Amino acid sequence: MADEETPFDDTELNLDLSDVSAEDDLQINLDLGGIEEEPEAEPEIQLGFGADEEEQPEVEEESVLDDDSDAVRAQIRGELESKIGDWYVVHTYSGMEKRVKQNLDSRVKTLNMEDFIFETVVPTEDVVEIRSGTKKTVTRTVLPGYVLVRMDLTDDSWSAVRHTPSVTGFVGHANDPVPLSLDEVVEMLLPAALALKADKEGGRPQRKKKVELVDFQVGDSVMLTDGPFTGVHATITEINTNTSRLKATLEFMGRDTPVDLTLDQVQKV
């Protein structure tokens, strides 16, 4: 009777550890009683917060988003090319961008400058703000302290803009400012246009908003409030706003040790 084939070939699977030599044993060292030499790199301590929450975007969805951006960008460019005047950047006091726009729009009418000053824009974008562990979407200016003005530059129009309350001057040469290129204006107006498109279409996927962490900054000293190092002080070295996680270093066994934390595991000191 012919030999039957066995499910596994014993000659290919050898689990016999009896041949391990003493020299091989020396490569496995589980003795944690002392450290005889410096390790090549400090191990990063994971405190059991799970895998990285940041997900890789799907290629198909990313392609759709790129198409949306390209379409909106082309639409903005087409609209700008149909308008007269050049775009200039006006510097304002911090936080006064919207007030400057209101004041300038009012002065244009009062001074009868409609034929020279055509449009005033404060570029904005939606930002996810994390404060005390709570996320909130807020609208912020793309260029804090700056306002865009579409105009024909003359002595009178320059003076009307320059002497608007809270305006500190034009960006560029003081009396002969240089206008922006069309590409520069398009990129400044793109974030607000994409947000408006997404709101109108309702539920349409859009690019991730910029995330800003209000409570913590790199270099801040914090105290751990959970985990094996509760009560220990650490210094923030890196912040990942997309996953609401941060990296910090703390002193452990006489050396700086990196730890990976979530925002709700620390308290600012």
C-alpha positions, 0 to 999 in steps of 0.5 A: 500500500502506498504511503499516504501524504501527511498534511505537513512535511516534517522535514520542512517544519522544525520546532526543535530548540535543543540545538540552540547554542550557548552563544545564541542564548546570549542574544536574548537578555530579559534581565532588567536589573541593570543597564550596562550600556546606553541604548541606541535610541530612547524607546517611546512609551505607549500608554495604551491609547490605541492605534493612530486614529489618523486615517489615510484618505481614500484615493477615489475621494481625494481625486474628487476633492482635487477635481472640486478644487481645480473647478473652483479655482478655474471659476475664481480665475474666470471671474477675476479676469472679467473684472477691471482693476488690480488687486493690492494688499492693505496692512491693518491693525491686528483684528481690525480687518472687517472693520477696515472693510466696512470703513473703506466701503463707506469712504468709497461712497462718501468720496465718490470713488466708485470708479476707482475703488471697486472691491474690498475683500477679507479672505477667510477660511474655516478652522477647527478650534480645539479648546478644553477638549471640545472642537468648534468650527470658526471662521478666521481670516486667511491673512490676519492684519491684511485686506485685499482691495481691487482698484485703479491706483491713482493719487486720489484712490491711494489717499482714500485707502491710505487714510481709512481708519485702522489702515497702516499702509499698503504692502510694498512700496509706500507710495507705489505699491505693487499689485498681486498676481492673479494666481496669488489672489486666486489662492487667497480666495480659494478656501472661502469659495470651497467652503461655500461650495460645500455648504451649498451642496450639503454633505459633499465631502470636502478637504479637512479643515485646518485644526488649531489647538488653543490650550497647548503649544509646543514647549508647554509644561503639563502634568499627566492626569491618567496612566502609570505616570499620573502626577508627573510633569512633562514637556510637550515636544510635538502636537498632532491636531488631526488626531488630538494627540501629543508627544512629550518628554518626562524624566524617568529613571534619571533620563528624558523619556518620550511618551505618547499622550491624548489631550485628555490625559494632560493638564497645563501647569 
